[in-house]
């Protein structure tokens, strides 16, 4: 039974490293590192030659998922508050990297590809207040729309 866990962890490791390379590998900012939950360190290539000003520490295999789904400043802030990731070193130096990611200008196809890969990561970490009812969060706006449509139809028919 331990083998599937090891394979899932290996898959999460490979997916995380691949996402880091695709999302941050072309960043003009090169003086940072990312340390994964197992101690593996990822750095953008080529190295700038200067030491890392900060290190983003991913606390568990689902950390990127918690950080970037859905992609917003709020999600990123919640991931920090809920200890999905930490920042070691100069915390102010991380902000340009965050701005680059949030303003990345990703096309719809890229967003879908990244989203699919992020969703393949485990949904781990401390639970959020809204995590208990993900289907309800999706259905509530639809129910509100259907309710409004039904009211309009009833008014029109009567």
N, C-alpha and C positions, 0 to 999 in steps of 0.2 A: 504494500500500500504506500510505502514511502517513495517509490519510483515515480508515480504521477506527480507528486509534490515537487520532486527535484526537476522533472521535466517542465512543469509549469513555471517554476522559478527560473530555470534556464531560458525558457521562452520569454518571460517577462524581462530578463536581463538583456537578451538580444534585441527585443523590441524597443526597450528603453534606450539602449546604445544607438540603435538605428534612428530613432526619433531625435535624439540629441544631435546626431550628425546632420540630419536633414533640416532641423529647425534652427540650430545654432552654429552649425559648422561654417557657414558663410558669413557669420557676424564680423563686422569690422573690429569689434571689441575682442581682443584675444588674450587679455590678462585675467582670465578666470578659469575655474575648474568646476567640475560637477563630480561629487563623490556619491556613489550608489550605496544602498543599504548593506551590501556585502563587502564594502571596502574598495571596490573597483573605482578608479578615477578616470574620467573622460575629460580631455582638453581639446579645444579647437586646433586644427592644423592649418597652416604652419604656426608654430609657437612664436610669440612676439619677442621672446628672449628676456622679458622682464618677469619677475615673480607674480604669481596670481594675487590680485588685490582682494579677491573674495572667492569663496568656494560655496556653491549651492550643494547642500547635503540632502539627498533624497532618502527619507526615513524608511520607506517600504516599497515593494514592487509596484504598487498602484499609485505612487506619488504623482507622476506626470498626469495620470488620468484625473486625479483630484485637483491638480493645479490648473488644468486647461480645458476641462469639460464642465459646463459650456465655457467657451473662451471669453473671459471678461476680467476686469480689474477686481471685481467682487469675488469671483471664484478663486483667483490667485491669492487675494488677501485672506479668504477663509482657509485655504490650504496652509497658509503660514500660521494662522491662529490655531488651527487644529493639529499642528505639528506634523503635517505631511512632508514638509521640507523645512530646512533651516538655512541660515546664511552665516558663514563664518568669515570674519575679516571685515573689510570696509563695506558696510551695508549701503552707503550712498552710491558706491560704484556700481551696484547692481541695477539701479534705476534706468540708465540708458539701454541696458540689455532688455529689461522688461518693456520699455517703450518700443524698442525695435520689434519685439515679438508681437505686441498688441497691435502695432501699426504696420505689421509685416506686409500688408497688401496681398495676402494670399487669395488666389482665385478660388472660385467655388469648387472646382475639381480637386485642388490641393487641400482645401478645407475638408472635403469628404474623405480623401485618402488619409489625412492626419487623424480625423475623427474616428475612422474605422480602426486605425492602429491604436489610438488611445483607448478605445472601447475594448480592445483585445487584452489590455492590461487588467490585472485583478482589481476588483472594487474593494480595496482594503483601506485601512486607516480608521481613525475615530469616526463614528457615525455622526452625521449632521442631522439637525432637527427635521429637515425635509426628506431625508433618505428613506424613512420608513414607508413612505407612500409615493414612490416614483410614478406609478400608473395614475394615481389620483392627480398629481401635478400636471400630467399630460392631459387627462380627461376633463378636468375642471374648466379650462377655457372652452373646450368643445361643448360641454354641458351648458355653459353660459350662453354660447352662441345659439345652441339648439333651443334653449328656453326662450331667448329673445325672438327667434324666428317663429316659434310656436305662438307666442303672444301676438306678434304681428299678423300671423295668419288668422287667428281667432278674431282679432279686431276687424280685419278685412272681411271675414265671412259674416260677422254679426252686424 
